[in-house]
Amino acid sequence: MVRRSGRRPGNQDTKQSILESARKVFAERGFDKASNRAIAGEAQVDPALVHHYFGTKDELFLAALELPVDPRKLIGPAVAGPVEQAAERFLDVFLTVWDDPDIRPSLLAVARGIMDPAANRLLSEGVLPVVIEPIGVALGIDRPAERMPLVASQVIGLILMRYVLVVEPLASMPRDRVIATYAPTIQRYLTGDLP
């Protein structure tokens, strides 16, 4: 039997290989500079297979994060209704997901991975433009590229203190109190005056 050289054809292992390569390329180059072609090259597969398995680069990025829920599907309730109460709705959806004991372990793994200094580009060049900024766009706020990283700073701090480090009293604070505490600051970042 003659062995073929070149790129591997598609099989069950190919999808996993693409995901592993995507994590590496996104971490090294950031979201903007990573391309499906570069990820295919790293995985030693035809670029058409990346598109076949994952479609767009956004889809591949979210798959590479291995999130247990698609955050884009969760933003609907957060952006429905008056923009003046968007922070409360956003926090309600956020806490519902993070407080779910079946989902939290996977989210913790993702949070720890994103907070690793070696993967900081995944947050700044991937999660922010693919997951966070579209919320601001959907809300119709001005300057979403400036406002949504401010929102993310509060949310990441909340994740770190409540779920990763489990710092009291925040870790056991009732959700309505967390919302009442964080919503005014997040709402100011969404719709208030910025310097």
C-alpha positions in Angstrom: 0.0 0.0 0.0 1.3 3.4 -0.9 1.2 6.1 1.8 -0.1 9.4 0.7 1.8 12.5 1.7 0.5 16.0 2.3 -2.6 17.0 4.3 -4.7 14.4 6.1 -8.2 13.7 4.8 -11.2 14.3 7.2 -11.9 11.8 10.0 -13.0 11.8 13.6 -9.6 12.8 14.8 -9.4 15.7 12.4 -12.0 17.8 14.2 -10.1 17.4 17.5 -6.8 18.2 15.8 -8.3 21.4 14.3 -9.6 22.4 17.7 -6.2 21.9 19.4 -4.5 23.8 16.6 -7.0 26.6 16.8 -6.3 27.0 20.6 -2.6 27.2 19.9 -2.9 29.6 17.0 -5.5 31.9 18.7 -3.3 32.0 21.8 -0.1 32.8 19.9 -1.5 35.2 17.3 -4.7 36.5 18.8 -8.1 36.4 17.1 -7.5 39.0 14.5 -4.3 37.6 13.2 -5.3 33.9 13.3 -6.7 32.6 10.1 -8.5 29.4 9.2 -5.7 28.8 6.7 -3.0 29.1 9.5 -5.1 26.8 11.8 -5.4 24.3 9.0 -1.7 24.4 8.4 -1.0 23.8 12.1 -3.4 20.9 12.0 -2.0 19.6 8.7 -5.4 19.5 7.1 -7.0 21.1 4.1 -8.4 24.5 4.9 -11.8 23.4 3.5 -12.1 21.0 6.5 -11.9 23.9 9.0 -14.8 25.5 7.2 -16.6 22.1 6.9 -16.4 21.4 10.6 -16.8 24.9 12.1 -18.0 27.3 9.5 -16.8 30.8 10.4 -13.7 31.8 12.4 -16.1 33.1 15.2 -17.7 29.6 15.4 -14.2 28.0 15.5 -13.1 30.4 18.2 -16.1 29.6 20.4 -15.7 25.9 19.8 -12.0 26.1 20.8 -13.0 27.8 24.1 -15.1 24.7 24.8 -17.9 26.8 26.4 -20.7 24.7 27.8 -23.2 27.3 26.5 -23.2 29.6 23.5 -22.9 33.1 24.9 -24.4 34.6 21.8 -27.7 32.7 22.5 -27.8 34.1 26.0 -27.6 37.7 25.1 -31.1 37.8 23.7 -32.8 38.2 27.1 -30.0 40.6 28.2 -30.6 43.0 25.3 -34.4 42.7 25.2 -36.1 45.7 26.8 -35.1 49.2 27.7 -31.4 49.9 27.6 -31.7 51.6 31.0 -32.2 48.2 32.7 -29.7 46.3 30.5 -27.2 45.8 33.3 -29.7 44.1 35.6 -30.9 41.8 32.8 -27.3 41.0 31.8 -26.3 40.2 35.4 -29.4 38.0 35.8 -28.5 35.9 32.8 -24.8 35.8 33.7 -25.5 34.7 37.3 -28.1 32.1 36.2 -25.5 30.5 34.0 -22.6 30.7 36.5 -24.6 29.6 39.4 -25.7 26.4 37.6 -23.7 23.6 39.3 -23.7 21.5 36.1 -22.2 24.3 34.0 -19.9 26.0 36.5 -17.0 23.5 36.3 -16.6 24.0 32.6 -16.9 27.7 32.9 -14.2 27.7 35.6 -11.8 25.8 33.3 -12.4 28.4 30.6 -12.0 31.3 33.0 -8.7 29.9 34.3 -7.5 29.3 30.8 -8.3 32.8 29.6 -6.7 34.4 32.7 -3.5 32.6 32.0 -0.9 35.2 30.9 0.1 33.0 28.1 -3.4 33.2 26.7 -4.2 36.8 27.3 -4.7 37.4 23.6 -7.7 35.0 23.7 -9.4 37.5 26.0 -8.3 40.8 24.4 -8.5 39.7 20.8 -11.1 36.9 20.9 -13.6 37.0 23.8 -14.0 40.8 23.8 -14.7 41.2 20.0 -16.6 37.9 19.5 -18.6 37.6 22.7 -18.6 40.9 24.7 -18.7 43.7 22.1 -21.7 42.2 20.2 -23.8 42.8 23.4 -23.1 46.5 23.2 -23.9 46.5 19.5 -27.2 44.7 20.1 -28.1 47.2 22.8 -27.4 50.0 20.3 -25.1 51.9 22.7 -22.6 54.4 21.5 -18.9 53.5 21.5 -19.4 49.7 22.2 -15.7 49.0 21.6 -14.9 51.4 24.4 -17.7 50.6 26.8 -17.8 46.8 26.6 -14.3 46.3 27.9 -15.2 48.4 30.9 -18.2 46.1 31.4 -15.9 43.1 31.0 -13.6 44.4 33.7 -16.5 44.3 36.2 -17.7 40.9 35.0 -14.2 39.3 35.0 -13.6 40.7 38.5 -16.9 39.2 39.6 -15.9 35.8 38.1 -12.5 35.9 39.7 -13.8 36.9 43.2 -17.1 34.9 43.4 -16.3 31.8 41.5 -12.5 31.3 41.0 -11.1 32.5 44.3 -14.4 32.1 46.2 -13.9 35.2 48.3 -16.5 35.9 51.0 -18.9 37.6 51.4 -19.2 37.8 47.6 -19.0 34.1 47.0 -22.2 33.4 49.0 -23.9 36.7 48.5 -27.5 36.2 47.3 -27.9 36.9 43.5 -30.3 39.8 44.0 -27.7 41.5 46.2 -25.0 40.9 43.6 -27.2 42.4 40.9 -28.0 45.4 43.1 -24.3 45.9 43.9 -22.9 45.5 40.4 -25.7 46.8 38.1 -25.3 50.5 38.8 -21.6 50.4 37.8 -22.2 48.2 34.8 -25.1 50.4 33.7 -22.9 53.5 34.0 -20.4 51.8 31.7 -23.2 51.0 29.2 -25.1 54.2 29.1 -23.5 56.8 31.4 -21.1 59.6 30.5 -17.6 58.5 29.9 -14.6 60.8 30.5 
